[in-house]
Amino acid sequence: MPDNIPNVQLRAWRNEHRLTRAELAHRINSTAIGVRESLACDEERIRRWEAGEVRWPHSPYRLAITQLTGLQPENLGFRPNRRGAGQLIEATSIIPMDALRAEADLYGTMELAQQLQASDVGTGTLEALAEAVDLLCRAYPVVSAATLRDRTQKRLSQVNGLLGGRITLAQHRELLVITGWLTALLGCVHYDLGEREEAETARRAAYEMGRQVGHGELMGWAHEMSAWFALVEGRYEDVVTSARMGQAVAGHSSAQVQLTLQEARGLGRVSSCDQSGGFASVAGLDPVGHLV
């Protein structure tokens, strides 16, 4: 499924004007053009615009947006379809370095939204944080490990600050999940940098956060990391063990698929070792993508 770049400019405008998605949709429908065209904008449509699922709305919506905001759609983060303006959805592949820049923009928007709310974690903040983490994970395959480590450590520090603020139990759980994903990503980049002790510490912490909130997918990925580490290091029986432990908790998730592949790799290496009487080479192993 192609990736979408979040429309952080539209989200920033909405947050600056202290509007919920439902309120923005209502105002679009209430413009002169919205009334004339009987527009049916709703909260879900705004969500799709902000998520980047729709890059160029139909003409009546674009005109209503301009009438409401006084800005052209391009100045609110919308982009014309390369395949023609009649296309409703343009799925845009994201370039890893673009993902890093988009993450910075999105995080800046989230901070603005936070400042406008009475509580420390305002409406939309958790969603923005989750999208920012996703963008960091997308940047993993190409962005240098040192750059990604520094950015991830910075985000972890900022999210930990939110955990100490005024939040509900539900918000606390969501922040723990977000922190768990960031910690898992940090473990991966530590490992890529040869910092194996730090990588294992991060992996264990990510698993513990997943366990605390009962998040099977996060626990599954933590086990997948363990299997990946073991595969690179030639500990093939540990690969199988970690993969099976992960499968027991991952549920129906992307982690389950990767854990099954890791188990197969481990079994294949064990079989190869048994047949050859020695260890098979891991040359050519490409672990990139296990968190993406």
N, C-alpha and C positions, 0 to 999 in steps of 0.2 A: 504494500500500500504506500503510495507516495507520501512524503512528508510535507507539512504545511508550515509556513512561517507565520507566527502570530502577528496580528495587526496591533502593535503596541501603541501606535499613534491614536487610533480610534479609542482604545481603552483609556489612554491618558486624557483625551478630551472629555470622555464620560466621567472619569474620576474627578477631573478638575471642576466639573460642574455638579458634582455630588449627585449623580443620577445612577439609579439601578438600571439594569438592562431593561426591565419592564417599563420603567419610566421613560427611558430613551425611546423605546419602541412606540410608546403612546404619543410622545411629542412628534415623532416622524409621521405617524398616522394623522395627527391633528394639524399638520401644515396645510396650506391651501392646496398644494399639489397632492398631498396625502388624502385629503377629503375628496378632491375632484377625481382622483384615480381609484378611490376606495382601497387604499393600501391596507394590507393585513400584516404589518410588521409586528413581531412578537419577541418575547425574550429569547426564544430558541434561535431566531434569525440573527439577533444581535450577537449571540454566542458564536454562531458560525462565522460571522464577519470577524469578530475579534480573534477567533482561533485560526483565521487564515484559510478556512475551508472554502469560503467564497471570496475571491480576490477582487471581483468587479460586479457589483449588484446590477440588476436590470435598471434601465434608464429612469423610470419613474422614482425608484428609490434613491438613485443618485441625485436627481433633481430635488427631492424632498430633503435629503441630507444637506445639500448646499443651502437650501432655503432656511433650514433650521440653524445651521452652524455658521453660515456666512463663509464657509471654506469649500474649495473644490475637493472632490473625492480624493485626488492624488495627494492633497495636503493632509488627509486623514488616514494615509497608509494604504488606500486602495490602489490597485494596479490593473490597467487594461489587460484583457486576455490576449496573449500572443496569437491565439487561434481564432480571434474574432470576438466582438463584443456580445454576440448572441449566446456565447457559452456561459452557463450559469456558474460552474465551478471550475476553477483552474487549479489543479494540484501541482504545486511547485516543489521540485526537488531542492532540498536545502544543502548548501555547500558547508562543510564543517566549519570553516573560518567564519562564514556568515552566521552559523549557529552560535558561535561565541559572541559575536557582536549583538545578535538578537537577544541573547541571554542578558547582556548588560543593559540593553534598552528596556527589556521586560522587567528586570529587577528595579530599574529606576522608576518605572511606572508603578510598580508595586509599592515602593517607598512613598511615592506621592499619595497613593490611595490610603496608605496607612496613616499618613499625617492628617488626612481629612476625616478620619474616623474617631469616634470617642474612645473605642477600645484599642488595645495594642495590635490586635489582629482584626482588621476590618473586613468588610464585604469584598470578596474577590482576592484578598491577599493570599489565602491558601492555594487558590487555583493558580494565581500568578506564580507562586513559588514552585508548584508542581510542574508547570510549563517550563520554568527556568531550569529545573533539574533535568527535565527531558532534553532541553537544548544542550546542556553540558554533556549529557551522555552521547548525543549525536555528534558532538565535536571530538569525542574520544579517538576515533580511528586515525585522524590526521593531525590534530593539534598536538604540539609537543607535550610530553608528559609533565615536564617541569612547569610549563605555563598552566596546564590544566590542574596540576596539584595546587599551585598557588591560588588559582581562582576558586577551587573547591574548598580549600581551607578557609578562605575569606568568607564564602557563603555559609559554611558550617558555623563560623563564629557569629555571623549575623542571625542565623536561625536560632542558635542557642540563646541569643539575647531575647528572641520572641518567646522562647519556652519559659523564661523567667518573668514574663509579663502577665497581664490580666487576660486569661484565656479560660474557656470552658473545658470540660473534660473531653468533649468531642474534638475541639480544636487542638488540645494537647496530644490526642492520639494521632491526628493528621500530621502535626508537626514532627512527632516521633517517626512516622513513616517517611516523611520528607528527609529528615535527618539520617534515617537509615539508608536511603538511596544515595545521598551525598557521601556517606561514610563508605558504602560499598564502592562507589566510583573512586573515592580517594584510595581505597585499598588496591584497586586495579592500577592506578598510576604509580603508586608506591612500588608495586611489583615490577612494573615496566622500567622503573628507575633503579632496580636492583636493591631496593630497600625492603627486603623480605620480612624482617621482623615487624616493621611498621605496617606492611601490607597485611600480615596475619592478624595483628592487633586490630586493624580497621575492619577486617573481615569478621572477626569474632564480635566486635561491637555492633556491626550491622545485623548480624544474626540475632544478637540479644535484643536489639530494638524490635526486630520482627517478631521475636518470641513474646515480648512483653505485650504487644498489641494484637497478637494472633494473626499476623500478616504472612500467610503461607508463601506468597510469591517472593517476598523479600527474604524469608528464610531459605527458600529454594535457591535463590541466586547466591546467597552466602555459601551454601554447600557447593554450588557450581564453581564458585571461585576456588574453593578448596580442591575440587577435582581438577580444575585448570592448573593450579599451582603444582599439584602432584604429577600431572601429565608432563608438564615442562621439565620437572625434576626427575622424571623417569621412575616415579613410585606408582607403578601401574595398578597394583592391587588396591592402593589407597584411592586411586581414581574411581574404581568400581564402587568401593565402600562409600565414598563421599557422594557419588552420583545417586546411589540407591537411597541413602539417607535423605537427600534432597527431594527425590521423587516421592518419598513418603509424606512430605509436608507441603509440596509446591502446589498441589491441586491442579486444576485446569488453567495453566498459565504458560506464558512464554518460557519461563524457567523450566517447566516440565519437558518441553521439546529439547532444549539444550542439554538438560541433564541426561535424557535418553541417549543423545548423541555422544556425550562424554562417557557414559557407561559402555557404549559400543566401542569407542576408541580404546578405553581401558582394557576391555575384554580382548580386543584385537591385539593389543600390545602384549598382554599376558600370554596369549596363545602363541604369538610370534616368538616370545622369549622361551617358552616351553619347547617349541620346535627347534630353535636355533641353539638353545643352551646358553643364551646370553641376552643382553638387553638390545632391543631394537632402537635404532636411531630416531630421535624426534626432530630431525632436520626437516625444515619445511613446515613445521607446525605453525598455524596461524590462529592465535586465540582471539584476535581482534573481533569484536562484535558480540562478545558474550554478555555485555550489559546493554547493548544498544537495542 
